[in-house]
Amino acid sequence: MGEFQLDIIAFLLVIGPLILFHELGHFIGGKLAGITIEEFGIGFPPRLVKLFSRGGTDYTLNWIPLGGFVKPLGEDFVRPTGEEIPPEKGKSLQDATPLERIGFFIAGPAMNVLVAIALLTATGMVGMPVLERADVVILEVNPGSPADIAGLQAGDIVRVAGDEPVRTLSDLSEYINANLGREITLTVERDGEMVTVSMVPRVSPPQGQGPTGIVIQNQNAVVTISRLSPGEALLSGVTETALFIGMVIAAPIQIIQGTVSPDAARPVSVVGISQMGGDVIAESIEINAWYPILRFAAAISIALGLTNLLPIPALDGGRILFVLIELVRGKRMDPKYEGQIHLVGLVLLFIAMAFFVLYDLMHPITLP
């Protein structure tokens, strides 16, 4: 299957459904607040067919396969100030209390978080690869480093760190980082013989080098599939979701500090997400496992939810910001002016989206 076809499949399997779940969150939030939802659409207009009507809501199928949308009563950015919506039509978004409106706007991102938890829980239940053991091989020794002075060589296999066997690269890294500035001993296998060396890991190594000055890699790895019980998988899903949210929130600070390159944390359009998704689907097919695509979809769901919470006009976060300003001021901004601000924000978002689409087309994203 070609790369372009995989990108299209990734779009249909990941982005579309996640947007639809986001809108489903708004739909549920609106219903719980008693807000009349005029339309819940699968896909974007133009309309293909009205599936059915229930509870004052038209459920529709639309031509553009980009998730879906929710249209609450009274949601119109250019509605003239003072225009009254007849009570018999139902409760409009404009008539909802501030807390009800906040609940409506935050329900979409909240649904994305819940979907991520569900996907990561499913990942734990279907099975994740666990590295049991491997040969921890030294690929390179930096000249003048503690490892070089101690006599370590490229090709050495680290077998023992201190008194503990080294089963994976992580075992060795944890031992070294726990003993910075203190003497350590490593036993390595070299040409079938065991050699023990001592060194002191550097607290402040030169840029681009580690504490000991070695480059290591797991080789000849033995991997097993670990499947969790439903309870363990749920706990793991909640924990991983929280960790990922923390990573996304910390990313701007890490960019400023220089620990993460701006290019690595660049905004990505639906095209870029589809490109990454295509690579993930190819990996899933190659190893005949579900966990790569499930974890990828969970990450995108969290990113979608958090992005929508940014305090930018037209996004959920921007709408919430106006409600918070209303609570502080004690009165609401004229709906006409607020709507115009969100309309301008929407236009700017579309312009930014077009730029990022073009950038992703010119600089395709591939996963390492």
C-alpha positions as CSV (number, residue, x, y, z in Angstrom):
1,M,0.0,0.0,0.0
2,G,1.4,3.4,-1.0
3,E,2.4,6.2,1.4
4,F,-0.4,8.5,0.1
5,Q,-3.1,5.9,0.6
6,L,-1.8,5.3,4.2
7,D,-2.0,9.0,4.9
8,I,-5.6,9.1,3.7
9,I,-6.5,6.0,5.9
10,A,-4.8,7.7,8.9
11,F,-7.0,10.8,8.3
12,L,-10.2,8.8,8.1
13,L,-9.3,6.5,11.0
14,V,-7.8,9.1,13.4
15,I,-8.5,12.7,12.7
16,G,-12.1,12.4,11.6
17,P,-13.3,10.3,14.5
18,L,-11.5,12.4,17.1
19,I,-13.1,15.6,15.8
20,L,-16.5,13.8,15.9
21,F,-15.9,12.7,19.5
22,H,-15.0,16.3,20.3
23,E,-18.3,17.5,18.9
24,L,-20.1,14.7,20.7
25,G,-18.7,16.1,23.9
26,H,-20.3,19.5,23.1
27,F,-23.5,17.8,22.2
28,I,-23.7,15.9,25.6
29,G,-22.7,19.1,27.4
30,G,-25.4,21.1,25.7
31,K,-28.0,18.5,26.4
32,L,-27.1,18.3,30.1
33,A,-27.4,22.1,30.3
34,G,-30.8,22.0,28.6
35,I,-29.6,23.9,25.6
36,T,-31.5,23.1,22.4
37,I,-29.2,21.5,19.8
38,E,-30.6,22.3,16.4
39,E,-28.3,19.9,14.5
40,F,-25.7,17.3,15.1
41,G,-23.8,16.6,11.9
42,I,-21.5,13.8,10.9
43,G,-19.1,15.4,8.5
44,F,-19.2,19.1,7.4
45,P,-21.7,20.7,5.1
46,P,-23.0,20.7,2.4
47,R,-25.6,18.3,3.7
48,L,-26.0,14.9,2.1
49,V,-29.0,13.7,4.0
50,K,-31.0,14.2,7.2
51,L,-30.9,10.9,9.0
52,F,-33.6,11.6,11.5
53,S,-34.9,14.1,14.1
54,R,-35.3,13.6,17.8
55,G,-35.7,15.9,20.8
56,G,-35.5,19.0,18.6
57,T,-32.3,17.9,17.0
58,D,-31.7,17.1,13.3
59,Y,-29.1,14.3,12.9
60,T,-27.4,14.7,9.5
61,L,-24.8,13.2,7.2
62,N,-22.7,15.7,5.3
63,W,-20.4,15.5,2.3
64,I,-17.0,16.7,3.8
65,P,-15.6,13.8,5.9
66,L,-14.0,16.0,8.6
67,G,-15.4,14.8,11.9
68,G,-18.6,16.6,12.6
69,F,-20.2,19.6,14.1
70,V,-22.8,20.7,16.7
71,K,-25.2,23.7,16.1
72,P,-26.8,24.9,19.3
73,L,-29.8,27.2,19.2
74,G,-28.6,30.9,19.1
75,E,-25.1,30.1,17.9
76,D,-24.6,32.8,15.2
77,F,-21.5,35.1,15.3
78,V,-23.3,37.8,13.3
79,R,-26.8,37.6,15.0
80,P,-28.0,41.2,15.4
81,T,-28.0,42.6,19.0
82,G,-31.3,42.3,20.7
83,E,-32.8,39.7,18.4
84,E,-35.1,37.5,20.4
85,I,-35.4,33.8,20.0
86,P,-39.0,32.6,20.6
87,P,-39.2,30.6,23.8
88,E,-41.1,27.9,22.0
89,K,-38.0,27.1,19.9
90,G,-36.1,26.1,23.1
91,K,-33.2,27.3,25.2
92,S,-30.5,29.0,23.2
93,L,-26.8,29.1,24.0
94,Q,-27.2,32.8,24.6
95,D,-29.8,32.2,27.3
96,A,-27.7,29.6,29.2
97,T,-26.0,30.7,32.4
98,P,-22.3,31.4,32.4
99,L,-21.5,28.1,34.1
100,E,-23.7,26.2,31.6
101,R,-21.9,27.9,28.8
102,I,-18.5,27.0,30.3
103,G,-19.7,23.4,30.7
104,F,-20.8,23.4,27.0
105,F,-17.5,24.7,25.7
106,I,-15.2,22.6,28.0
107,A,-17.2,19.4,27.3
108,G,-15.5,18.9,23.8
109,P,-11.9,19.0,25.1
110,A,-13.0,16.9,28.1
111,M,-14.3,14.2,25.7
112,N,-11.0,14.2,23.9
113,V,-9.2,13.5,27.2
114,L,-11.7,10.7,28.0
115,V,-11.2,9.2,24.5
116,A,-7.4,9.2,25.1
117,I,-7.8,7.4,28.4
118,A,-10.0,4.8,26.7
119,L,-7.5,4.3,23.9
120,L,-4.5,3.9,26.3
121,T,-6.6,1.6,28.4
122,A,-7.3,-0.5,25.3
123,T,-3.6,-0.4,24.5
124,G,-2.8,-2.0,27.9
125,M,-5.4,-4.7,27.4
126,V,-4.4,-5.7,23.8
127,G,-0.8,-5.8,24.8
128,M,2.4,-3.7,24.8
129,P,5.9,-4.8,24.0
130,V,8.2,-5.0,27.1
131,L,12.0,-5.3,26.7
132,E,13.0,-8.2,28.9
133,R,16.8,-8.1,28.2
134,A,19.3,-7.1,25.6
135,D,23.0,-6.8,25.0
136,V,24.0,-3.2,26.1
137,V,26.7,-2.5,23.5
138,I,29.1,0.5,23.6
139,L,29.1,2.0,20.1
140,E,31.4,4.9,20.7
141,V,33.8,6.2,23.3
142,N,34.5,9.9,23.3
143,P,38.3,10.7,23.5
144,G,39.4,12.1,26.9
145,S,36.2,11.0,28.6
146,P,36.1,9.0,31.9
147,A,35.2,5.9,29.8
148,D,38.2,6.5,27.5
149,I,40.6,7.0,30.4
150,A,39.2,3.8,32.1
151,G,39.9,1.8,28.9
152,L,36.4,1.1,27.6
153,Q,36.3,0.4,23.9
154,A,33.7,0.4,21.1
155,G,32.1,-3.1,20.9
156,D,32.3,-3.8,24.6
157,I,29.1,-5.3,26.1
158,V,28.2,-4.0,29.5
159,R,27.2,-7.0,31.7
160,V,27.5,-5.7,35.3
161,A,27.1,-2.2,36.8
162,G,28.4,-2.2,40.4
163,D,27.0,-5.4,41.8
164,E,23.9,-5.6,39.6
165,P,23.5,-7.3,36.2
166,V,22.8,-5.0,33.3
167,R,19.7,-6.3,31.5
168,T,18.8,-3.2,29.4
169,L,20.2,0.2,28.5
170,S,17.9,1.7,31.2
171,D,19.6,-0.3,33.9
172,L,23.0,1.2,33.0
173,S,21.7,4.7,32.6
174,E,20.0,4.6,36.0
175,Y,23.1,3.3,37.7
176,I,25.4,6.0,36.1
177,N,23.0,8.9,36.8
178,A,22.5,7.8,40.4
179,N,26.3,8.0,41.0
180,L,27.4,11.2,39.3
181,G,30.7,12.4,40.9
182,R,31.3,9.1,42.6
183,E,33.4,6.2,41.5
184,I,31.6,3.3,39.7
185,T,32.7,0.0,38.4
186,L,31.5,-1.6,35.2
187,T,32.2,-5.2,34.0
188,V,32.2,-5.6,30.2
189,E,32.5,-8.6,27.9
190,R,35.3,-8.1,25.4
191,D,36.2,-10.8,22.9
192,G,34.6,-13.4,25.2
193,E,36.5,-12.3,28.3
194,M,35.2,-10.2,31.3
195,V,36.9,-6.9,32.0
196,T,36.2,-4.7,35.0
197,V,37.0,-1.0,34.9
198,S,36.4,2.0,37.3
199,M,35.6,5.6,36.6
200,V,33.9,8.7,38.0
201,P,30.8,9.9,35.9
202,R,31.0,13.7,35.3
203,V,28.4,15.9,36.9
204,S,28.7,18.5,34.1
205,P,29.8,16.7,30.9
206,P,30.6,18.7,27.7
207,Q,27.7,19.4,25.5
208,G,26.7,16.5,23.4
209,Q,28.3,13.9,25.7
210,G,27.0,12.0,28.7
211,P,28.5,11.6,32.1
212,T,30.8,8.8,31.1
213,G,31.3,9.7,27.5
214,I,29.9,6.5,25.9
215,V,27.3,6.0,23.3
216,I,25.3,2.8,24.0
217,Q,22.6,0.8,22.3
218,N,20.4,-2.2,23.0
219,Q,21.2,-5.1,20.7
220,N,19.9,-8.7,20.4
221,A,16.8,-7.6,22.3
222,V,14.3,-10.1,23.8
223,V,10.8,-8.6,23.8
224,T,7.6,-10.0,25.2
225,I,4.1,-8.8,25.0
226,S,2.6,-7.6,28.3
227,R,-1.2,-7.5,28.7
228,L,-2.8,-5.8,31.7
229,S,-6.1,-6.6,33.5
230,P,-8.9,-4.1,32.8
231,G,-8.2,-2.4,36.2
232,E,-4.5,-2.2,35.7
233,A,-5.0,-1.0,32.1
234,L,-7.4,1.8,33.2
235,L,-4.9,3.0,35.9
236,S,-2.1,2.9,33.3
237,G,-4.3,4.8,30.8
238,V,-5.1,7.6,33.3
239,T,-1.5,7.9,34.4
240,E,-0.2,8.0,30.8
241,T,-2.8,10.6,29.8
242,A,-1.8,12.8,32.8
243,L,1.9,12.5,31.9
244,F,1.2,13.4,28.2
245,I,-0.8,16.4,29.2
246,G,2.1,17.5,31.4
247,M,4.5,17.1,28.5
248,V,2.4,19.2,26.2
249,I,2.0,22.0,28.8
250,A,5.8,21.9,29.5
251,A,6.8,22.1,25.8
252,P,6.7,25.9,25.5
253,I,9.0,26.2,28.6
254,Q,11.3,23.6,27.2
255,I,11.5,25.5,23.9
256,I,12.5,28.7,25.8
257,Q,15.1,26.8,27.8
258,G,16.5,25.2,24.6
259,T,15.9,21.6,25.7
260,V,13.5,21.0,22.9
261,S,14.1,22.5,19.4
262,P,11.3,24.7,18.0
263,D,11.2,22.5,14.9
264,A,10.4,19.4,17.0
265,A,7.5,21.2,18.7
266,R,6.2,23.0,15.6
267,P,2.5,23.3,15.0
268,V,1.2,20.5,12.7
269,S,-1.8,20.6,10.3
270,V,-4.1,17.8,9.5
271,V,-1.8,17.0,6.6
272,G,1.2,16.6,9.0
273,I,-0.9,14.5,11.4
274,S,-2.0,12.3,8.4
275,Q,1.6,11.9,7.4
276,M,2.6,10.8,10.9
277,G,-0.5,8.6,11.0
278,G,0.5,6.9,7.8
279,D,3.9,6.0,9.2
280,V,2.2,4.6,12.4
281,I,-0.2,2.5,10.4
282,A,2.6,1.1,8.3
283,E,4.4,0.2,11.5
284,S,1.2,-1.5,12.9
285,I,0.9,-3.5,9.7
286,E,4.6,-4.5,9.7
287,I,4.6,-5.8,13.3
288,N,0.9,-7.0,13.2
289,A,0.0,-5.1,16.4
290,W,-2.6,-2.5,17.3
291,Y,-0.7,-0.5,20.0
292,P,1.2,1.9,17.7
293,I,-2.0,3.3,16.1
294,L,-3.9,3.3,19.4
295,R,-1.2,5.3,21.2
296,F,-0.9,7.7,18.3
297,A,-4.6,8.3,18.3
298,A,-4.5,8.9,22.0
299,A,-1.7,11.5,21.7
300,I,-3.6,13.3,18.9
301,S,-6.8,13.3,20.9
302,I,-5.0,15.0,23.9
303,A,-3.4,17.5,21.6
304,L,-6.7,18.3,20.0
305,G,-8.4,18.8,23.3
306,L,-5.6,21.0,24.7
307,T,-5.3,23.1,21.5
308,N,-9.0,23.9,21.7
309,L,-8.5,25.2,25.2
310,L,-6.1,27.9,24.1
311,P,-7.6,31.3,24.9
312,I,-7.9,32.2,21.2
313,P,-11.1,33.7,19.7
314,A,-13.3,31.1,18.0
315,L,-11.7,28.2,19.9
316,D,-13.4,26.7,23.0
317,G,-10.7,28.4,25.2
318,G,-11.5,31.7,23.6
319,R,-15.2,31.3,24.2
320,I,-14.5,30.3,27.9
321,L,-12.3,33.4,28.3
322,F,-15.2,35.7,27.3
323,V,-17.5,34.0,29.8
324,L,-14.8,34.5,32.5
325,I,-14.6,38.2,31.6
326,E,-18.3,38.4,31.9
327,L,-18.2,37.0,35.4
328,V,-15.5,39.5,36.4
329,R,-17.3,42.5,34.8
330,G,-20.7,41.4,36.1
331,K,-22.3,41.9,32.7
332,R,-22.0,40.4,29.3
333,M,-20.4,41.8,26.2
334,D,-22.7,42.7,23.4
335,P,-23.2,39.3,21.6
336,K,-22.9,41.1,18.3
337,Y,-19.4,42.4,19.1
338,E,-18.3,39.1,20.7
339,G,-19.5,37.3,17.7
340,Q,-17.5,39.5,15.3
341,I,-14.3,39.0,17.4
342,H,-14.8,35.2,17.2
343,L,-15.5,35.5,13.4
344,V,-12.2,37.4,13.0
345,G,-10.4,34.7,15.1
346,L,-12.0,32.0,12.9
347,V,-10.7,33.7,9.7
348,L,-7.2,34.0,11.2
349,L,-7.2,30.4,12.3
350,F,-8.1,29.3,8.7
351,I,-5.3,31.4,7.4
352,A,-2.9,29.9,9.9
353,M,-4.2,26.4,9.0
354,A,-3.6,27.0,5.3
355,F,0.0,28.1,6.1
356,F,0.7,25.0,8.2
357,V,-0.9,22.7,5.5
358,L,1.4,24.3,2.9
359,Y,4.4,23.9,5.2
360,D,3.7,20.3,5.9
361,L,3.3,19.6,2.2
362,M,6.7,21.2,1.5
363,H,8.4,19.6,4.5
364,P,6.7,16.2,5.0
365,I,6.8,14.8,8.6
366,T,8.2,11.4,9.2
367,L,8.5,9.6,12.5
368,P,12.0,8.6,13.6
